[in-house]
Amino acid sequence: FAPSGDVVEVIYFHGTQRCPTCQAIEAETKSLIESSFADAINSKKLIFKIVDISKPENKAIADRYEVAWSSLFVNDWKKDQESVNNLTEFAFTNARNNPDAFKRGLSEKINEFLAN
């Protein structure tokens, strides 16, 4: 699972059944990353993954992060050491009803890790 080098990894996990809030988390995360972090994606400093946990090939990564439903993680990899940050509660609280606050908070976390 480990990416090579120092990198920030954003992972959105989802299952087959997806509520409007789950869909908003994916849409708002994708929108933010495409609009604000294209350079980091292109330079391989940021990785964005959307993982369908209902697919057998994704069981290992779902087990690693202990997810069984929609979840959002922003992980900071430095020298092959991972700092796991579960933003699921924050995402469910804000992505649908307060997307600006969601994008602001997610952006701050990504920028914090990119700066280190």
N, C-alpha and C positions, 0 to 999 in steps of 0.2 A: 504493500500500500504506500510505502514511503516515497515521496517525490525526492528527486536528487537536488541538492543544493538548498540554499535559503529561499523559502517560498511561503507565500500565504495561500492557504487552500480554503475555498468556500465550498461547502457541500450541502446541497439541499436533498433530503431524502423524502420520498413519497411512496404511497402504496397505490392500489388500484382505485379505491374509493377516495375521492378528493372533494372536500367541502369548499365553499367559496373562499374561506380564509386560507386554506392550503394553496389554492390556486393563486391567490393574491401574493402569498409569500414567494412563490416561484416567479411570478410575473414582475414583482417589484424588485426582487434581487437581480434578476436577469437584466431588467431595464437599467438599474443603477450600475451594474458592472459594465454593460455595453456602452453607457453614456459617459461614465466617469473614470473607468479603469481600463480602457482599451490599450493604452500604452503598457500597463503592467501585465496584461494578458499577452500582448505581442512579445514582450521581453521575457516572458516565462517567470516573472516574479509573482504572478497571481494565477491560480488555477481555479476554475469554476466547474463543478461537477453537479449534474442532476442525476440522482440515483433512484431507480424504481426498485423498492425493496421487495416487491412481489415477484421479481424475476429471480430464478435460482442462481444465476451467475453473480448476483449481488448479495447473496446471503452472507458471505464472509465479511464484507465491509459493513453490512448492517449489524452483524454480530460484534464486530470490533468496537463500534460506537454505541452498541446496546440500544438500537432504535427499532421500534415496532410500528411506528406511525410517522406522520410528517414531522421532520426535524430539520433544524438549520444549525450548522456548525461553521465557525471561522477558526481555522487552526493555523498556528504559526510554527513553521518548521525552521529550525536553526541548527546547523551542524548535526543533522540527522536526529534531532530531538524534537518531539512534537509537544506543543502547548495546545491542549484542546479547550475550545471555548464554545459551550452550548448556548446558542442564542434562541432556542426554540420558544421559550416563554415570552421573551421580548418580541419575537416575530409574530406569535399568535396575538399578542396584546395590540400590536401596532400596524401590521402590514395592510390589513383591510380597512380599518377604521381611521387610521392616522398614518397614511403612507409617507408623508413628508418626514414625520418623526422616525419612522422605520428606516427610511433611506439615510437620514442624517446619522442615526445611531450605528447602522451597519457600515456606513462610510467611515465614521470615526474609528471604528474597530479595525477595519481593513487598513486605513492610513496609519494607525498606531503601529501595526505589525510591519507594514512596508517601510516605515521610518527606522525601525530598529535593525 
